[in-house]
């Protein structure tokens, strides 16, 4: 991918980089070649990102031209609201406290260049701040009363970079742009990142499945890399992001999806799908409004919970809005249990979902991608349990129920029709629709934006073709957006 560095005085900067062109903001803004050129990566080192400055317009026009730009307009806007950034910095509060634990003063300020600082002991925190604020040069200030907090963070003008810091900036920029992948002789046309969590005990895809995704991606023509939550700053390097770890709105997976989408990457799971699927209150309203059959359900608050037993019979299912993998889901047998369970659940959410209990020997799951059925499975209940996963099982071998994957053409037509209608309300991503079958009627329980795809289970019928199909969807989406 060709790279541009946009800076007011290109002649003043010497970079040891291949495939990089230094140009002025005037050239980038006005020259027709840069208006029509596709797949450019733009590093905006202009002296100001103020609204309607040349630096602002470089980032704005880069996004309009579908170029990948650092900083993006959303980052420039974020820098206008430091309180938002201070709140986000709480995600790595422990790192902040440990970094400054021996600091004798109650205030410290330092510069960060593409995640690098002048001090080795600040580099880890500097990288976190760069991932939080995707701007080439930033100045962070921390202060302490009872504990260390981020006081301010702002972009550092190229004119404000001390002469002594310029070698750090140059080295950091070269390190940031120099990706080994960019110089492979067998370089493919597009770059795909697969986001995983190696420490997740219950990932949506096991190691064998991930290897099959990797193989399918290579065969589809992608340069492919597995990345983790520590690689947020590298998203600009890719054309597509495939999230293969459990998603949530209040989680780094959502930030990855939003950032990737803002950079113009094809993203599965896209941020809107995460937002819609991970909240059961939203799904309840969406499915009800579109007359899709669901178990009888009610939104429960502290104000109306005392009257719930007048509307729904025991036992019923009580759900945390953002639970996943059968967690945050309780079978309520009595008033006393309801009072006890809801108290702890209301500590995490103001709203809960109460759902009619429909006992069935198995749950259907229909996997769908880009509006097409990908797989159909029956997930049987765990031994002597009412869910497909029994997290309280003493033996791991009895934790999960059996799974049977069936051919799509052997699945009930009503099942497939309902699943496709439900996911059409969400988008064109990868989904798993969980349903129950009662008296030949199909009830949607929930829609998962990050469904399990494990080796030997969901791929049992299609085998390698399942992985190839998903990569073909990525490829077609990229091509349609170019």
Helices and strands as residue ranges (DSSP letters): E 3-6, G 10-12, E 20-23, H 25-30, H 32-36, E 41-44, H 54-64, E 68-70, H 73-78, H 82-88, G 89-92, H 93-99, E 107-113, G 120-122, H 123-132, E 137-144, E 148-155, G 158-160, G 163-165, H 166-177, G 180-183, E 190-195, H 207-220, E 222-227, G 229-237, E 240-243, H 252-262, E 266-268, H 271-277, H 280-289, E 297-300, G 305-310, E 316-320, E 329-332, H 335-345, E 352-356, E 362-369, E 372-380, G 396-398, E 403-406, G 408-410, H 413-424, E 430-438, E 441-448, H 464-481
